[in-house]
Amino acid sequence: MFGGAGGGPCDAFFSYARTDRERVLPVVEGLRAAGLKVFLDETGIDEFEGITPAIQAALAQARLFVAFYSTTYPTRPACQWELLTAFRAATALGEASQRILVVNPEERADHIEPVELRDARYATVGGEEALGRLVERLRAKAGQSTSPLGDAVVQERPVWRPAEHTGSPRFVGRVTEFWQLHSYLHALEYAATHDEASAGQAVIAGLGGMGKTLLAEQYAHRFGSFYPGGIYWFAAAASHDPGTNPEEAQEEARAQHHQQIARIFGIDPAQATLEEIRETARRHIEQTGKPCLWVVDDIPGRLPLEVVRELACPHPLGRTVMTTRWRGYQLPAVDVDVLPRDEAWRLLTSARAPAGLEEEAAAGDLVGALGCHALAVDLARGCIADQPSLTYQQLRADLADTQHGDAFQDLVDDIEAQVPTGHTRDIAATFTRSLSRLDRAALTLMRAAAVLARAPIPEALLHAITAEATGSEDTDTDRALRRALSAVQRLSVIRQDSTDPPTWSVHALVARTLLLQRQSSAAWQVLCTAVVAATTRLMKQAYSPGRLDHLAAIAPHARALTDLFDTPNALDLLEALARYDYKTGQPTSAAHHYVRLEAAQSRIIGPDHPRTLETRNALAGAYEQAGRLSEAIPLYQRTLADRERVLGPDHPDTLISRNNLAYAYRVAGRLDDAIPLLKRTLADMERVLGPDHPSTLHSRNNLAYTYEAAERLDEAIPLYQRTLADRERVLGPDHPDTLISRNNLAFAYLGVERPDEAVPLFERILADAVLVLGPDHPDTLAYRGNLGRAYREAGRLEEAMPLLQSALVDMERVLGPDHPDTLTSRNNLAYGYEAAGRLDKAVPLYQQTLAGRKRVLGPDHPDTLAAGDDLAYAYQGTGRLDEAIQLFRQTLDDAVRVLGWEHPLTNTINRHHAFALVKQLFGEHIAPRDCDRAPQPSSGEHISEGDIEQSESSDVQDDPEGEADDSGTDGGREGG
């Protein structure tokens, strides 16, 4: 039952450990006798690992929180949860010292955490006089706190990015470290006890296997309510090989951090600098406006100060925690050493209590032999849990028997370099003994995990590896994987990081042990082949839009494998990784992989092999998407010439190459080159493939789109209409390609000012896309923005703006704030505000679009140039004429250099620049439409099919960089 509060408001919530009950009851009775209402939980103490609804409700009703802080109190999870909840609530109210009172029944105070409570004036117990003083202090504090803690006790659960870590259910102790870390991170809030210069940052330092990562995870879970802006977790995964070059380790740490931030925020890490990526993260945190926790796990030692600053959170709302094995960083440090002996004992015996005095002595001896090393003790606990008949005495003897052989000595030497504790042989023996208990399936699973990246491993990847290694069906694979995971988890050689989706991790020391105990070369090759094949199979799922999020966790392992293995069977994985990077808006990274792939294929299967030619075409497509047309067009020309020579002029791949080159000409503004080539390609496709073949329909669409770009809409619209009719007949009215054709026709109608015909088409497209593709598919989001644009063109701004706004919000959520499609959506919303006369809202959005396109696409990409023109035009509309002319001039110079004078975009920018100069000279008012400001490509998402690569082989397909489905981008091409 609950005592004293009666379920209503009370003066104090009294928190205590069950073992202190006999000392607590007289104090509580004395307080109640003095007329104070005191809540005392007499049933659920120590029985939970978090706040129950009943306890939370009682805390909310209390004006004060009283902690009976004995030496036992910090060892009880329930007590710590109660104290933490009250501390957070009181801090939120700005009354931490006023709302919390510590009663210390001990002679010393060094066990009291946090230090802020220790430094405050705490109460003692013992005798009537001490009780009287306590009563008076409680009355005084209760009088100052006229309201209960109330809603402040409700904990807001933060969002983890990229995925929530589960922590360990066996975590013990470290209470002092938790509060020490929290005090360091919030030093400015407790300025009386901390150095202001280092506020907001801290390192958790300790040797390998001491539990640094677990401490950071547990802190994030227990103190997460202090960080409603989210938990950001980055794995630096430092190499702990003594032979690692420090400069290489530094660059690797920077590069990994760079890439992980970029992927969280949807940026191409190969295209943007670290400063640009950090600016994106800073802007996001600022817009959120809430404190966040920024964790960088396992950074290398001896990083220069400027690199450490680069790894820290880029905004003052963020608190930064770094874990490292090096104790030399000049930041507030939480030193994680071996476990105290009593906590190591609790961890070891948590699986099974020793039976009798001899077993207790053996368990104590085992703890001592392992030097209270947290990971080693946990592995020993796993051995006891895994074998019910194994005694502590037998386990101690087994560890002594394990210490022999050259392989064991290699492991000892390796661990000694990383964990020089003086207990290395026993620790190494624990690792070896734990792994020796695994059956063949479990050991194979662990060896596979050891060759992957030191990042969370998705369970889907482990499932695929198990299936590949065993050749079993799905049901059998599920059972085999569950058995293997159960076995390795019982032994604590693997741990689960998160459950949604499920991911697992292997400690670097365990992975190193597995790699040093490598199998025979033949068996090793078989295993590595299975790992590469399974990873490749999963990465090949990247080809459908909207199915990329679940691959983000697999991509780091694909990158590690492609760096580790330079073998023919890894080429498929390299190709899949390149496609993934292309699909996720990382064309520069994709091009890097395609360069490697093309070189390897030229060496192994020859430069004229169809697959090599496919890769060359894909590389040209990546260059094109990155705006590197000066590299893309010559490569398309070379690929076309090679295909005509090797495959013949009428081969489908040759026709595709001709189509791709023509489309690149169109993007470059070379319409006089593009149109004849597209007309020839269409005629050849109709002759070779037939008029209803999907590639023929794609080619017809591209010709229509190029006519439209050349302002020959009288020729474009009939082709769009014919393509739409053929697709409805051949593919059906709801096929994604049919939706794209309908979208293109609707845009053409807008181009000839026929909005009454365009709007119903756009409305139908969006309704069909929601049903066929789903509401969050990138194409559906693009169609929603297109309908908003159509409403805007029709003068229906009240209907347009909500669609444009929601399209941007969902693009940011689904694709990330800096994905090219999101940038287009942001530009569309800016254009909508401009049309509504809200330049105060339009200009910041145009500025964000231009900055984002410079980062993601590069300063010379046509979309970036269009964004510069849009912003300059908006500056002109707000009267900032000098800024407008300067930006027009800069953008025009870049357009001439990149695209040439004949490109339509160059002509548009030149015309806008000229009108601005006229206005500057003569003061003539020029309204937005008076200068014939045509919507730039960045103002709409006109979908077309550019590169429609196909192959007769079901296993080998030309890269979609050519076929692509940039359905959410301006002038993008639909998937073939």
Secondary structure, 3 states (H helix, E strand, C coil): CEECCCCCCEEEEEECCHHHHHHHHHHHHHHHHCCCCEEEECCCCCCCCCCCHHHHHHHHHEEEEEEECCCCHHHCHHHHHHHHHHHHHHHHCCCHHHHEEEEECCCCCCCCCCHHHHHCCCEECCHHHHHHHHHHHHHHHHHHCCCCCHHHHCCCCCCEECCCCCCCCCCCCCHHHHHHHHHHHCHHHHCCCCCHHHCCEEEEECCCCCCHHHHHHHHHHHCHHHCCCCEEEEECCCCCCCCCCHHHHHHHHHHHHHHHHHHHCCCCCCCCCHHHHHHHHHHHHHHHCCCEEEEEEEECCCCCHHHHHHHCCCCCCEEEEEEECCCCCCCCEEECCCCCHHHHHHHHCCCCCCCCHHHHHHHHHHHHHCCCCHHHHHHHHHHHHHCCCCCHHHHHHHHHHHCCCHHHHHHHHHHHHHCCCCCHHHHHHHHHHHHHCCCHHHHHHHHHHHHCCCCCEEHHHHHHHHHHHHCCCHHHHHHHHHHHHHHHHHCCCCEEEEECCEEEECCHHHHHHHHHCCCCHHHHHHHHHHHHHHHHHHHHHHHCCCCCHHHCCCHHHHHHHHHHCCCHHHHHHHHHHHHHHHHCCCHHHHHHHHHHHHHHHHHHCCCCCHHHHHHHHHHHHHHHHCCCHHHHHHHHHHHHHHHHHHCCCCCHHHHHHHHHHHHHHHHCCCHHHHHHHHHHHHHHHHHHCCCCCHHHHHHHHHHHHHHHHCCCHHHHHHHHHHHHHHHHHHCCCCCHHHHHHHHHHHHHHHHCCCHHHHHHHHHHHHHHHHHHCCCCCHHHHHHHHHHHHHHHHCCCHHHHHHHHHHHHHHHHHHHCCCCHHHHHHHHHHHHHHHHCCCHHHHHHHHHHHHHHHHHHCCCCCHHHHHHHHHHHHHHHHCCCHHHHHHHHHHHHHHHHHHHCCCCHHHHHHHHHHHHHHHHHHHCCCCCCCCCCCCCCHHHCCCCCCCCCCCCCCCCCCCCHHHHCCCCCCCCCCCCC
